[in-house]
Amino acid sequence: MFMYCSTACLADLIHLCVGASLAAVLGQDGRRVLLVEKDLKEPDRILGELLQPGGYQALSQLHLADCLDGIESEAIQGYVVHDYASKSNVVLHYPKDSHGQITEGRAFHHGRFVSRLRQMASCHKSVTVIEGTVTKLLYDGNCIVGVEYTTSGVFCKKVVKAPLTIVADGCFSKLRKALVTEAVCVPSYFSGLLLEDCPQFQWNHAEIVLGDPSPILVYKISPKHTRVLVDTPGLLQKDIKGYMLEKILPQLPAHLRDSFRAALYSERVRSMPNSFLPASHAEKTGVILLGDALNMRHPLTGSGMSVALNDVLYWRNALRSLADLTDHAAVLAALRKFHIRRKNSHSFAVNVLAQALYALFAGDDEELMCLRKACFAYFKLGGICVSGPMGLLSVLSPRPITLICHFFAVAMYAVWCCLLSEPVWAVHRSLRKAYFTFKKACCVLFPLIWSELKPISFF
């Protein structure tokens, strides 16, 4: 049985989250923030461990780059893509900076990074951190005016009110359904292992294995540990260890197999859904959705945290110009600008790229397999065929037009390969194959573009 305890308006904002970046940033500006975390123990997750260069750049602009100190983070300078079918690979570097140096991302233990963010937030006098479970949002008509929450061991439901509530409670958000109607789609699952003392194919480079039936992601998160994420399309395998041992292990590059086999026998395999959720606006005033509660894409590109930090960067600047958070018209105007700006920059390119790459790399029909081969061959051409896509992947130059141009360049390269795949007397077969391959490329890209460009209702 619960009793109610009334709590006065303690804050300018209530931040409900699984990470504390915005609370730490607003604390720098002296905003009164109530940060409600369900569990203040160090999180233990298999995702959220990779920060692209564009995300690292945003973290630095937020003056939070110190959070990567002392947690044994690893520099990432690009990717090595292994193609299991052709037994070949290609090295893809991130773009170079103005000094001619390859830009770097970071990989780390997720829990250590989140704990450092919480420390940064709690060191500000204007930020109050509470360990509690939010049971519901409080309404005044169509406006969110606060939250009701409980704390462990206390049989008392507490109420706290504020002009603005930030909902950022992650991919399993329980509050999202009360605010938006967009459904979460789960096309696959990532099953993760932590490898110990595993050698790298190329120093400071993550690895992607284009396997059967879908890709495998590998990156070093500390001097001792390497994360391996195995994608499983559809429903999660019941005997996931057996599946990894029999199906996945033989497809891995030789330098990974011993460590992978040892981890299978000694480590617990943990799985997470790979969710897709286009951004949509909460149909209430007084509330803002952020992070995975707002928008998710397939984690193959490891760009989720980079998108979230760029969103935080926008709101840091926007809230500085909003002195009165009870002015819902001004907050709504900032929200409209937020959705327009993110679609013209990081969110459109990252979301569409992640879903499109996964569609190609996990393709199970002839046309998608042809596009997958063309994509790998396109990377091997080098030059702009690498620098353009890597500018997108790194979130350093995530321009939508660049993404569309490179995607259709891959599609046309696939068409060219189709035309060359048959002898002259069988030109009718090659034309048919080329037509359906290009059609499939359009069927992959155009729905994703629409999911980003469709109008968002602001009630």
PyMOL commands that set and color helices and strands:
alter all, ss='L'
color gray80, all
select helices_A, chain A and resi 21-28+53-61+65-68+110-122+176-178+240-251+254-266+291-293+299-301+304-320+328-343+346-361+366-380+384-393+400-420+424-453
alter helices_A, ss='H'
color red, helices_A
select strands_A, chain A and resi 3-6+13-17+33-37+50-51+74-76+78-83+88-93+105-107+127-131+133-140+143-150+156-161+164-168+185-196+206-210+216-220+225-233+270-276+287-289
alter strands_A, ss='S'
color yellow, strands_A
deselect
rebuild
show_as cartoon
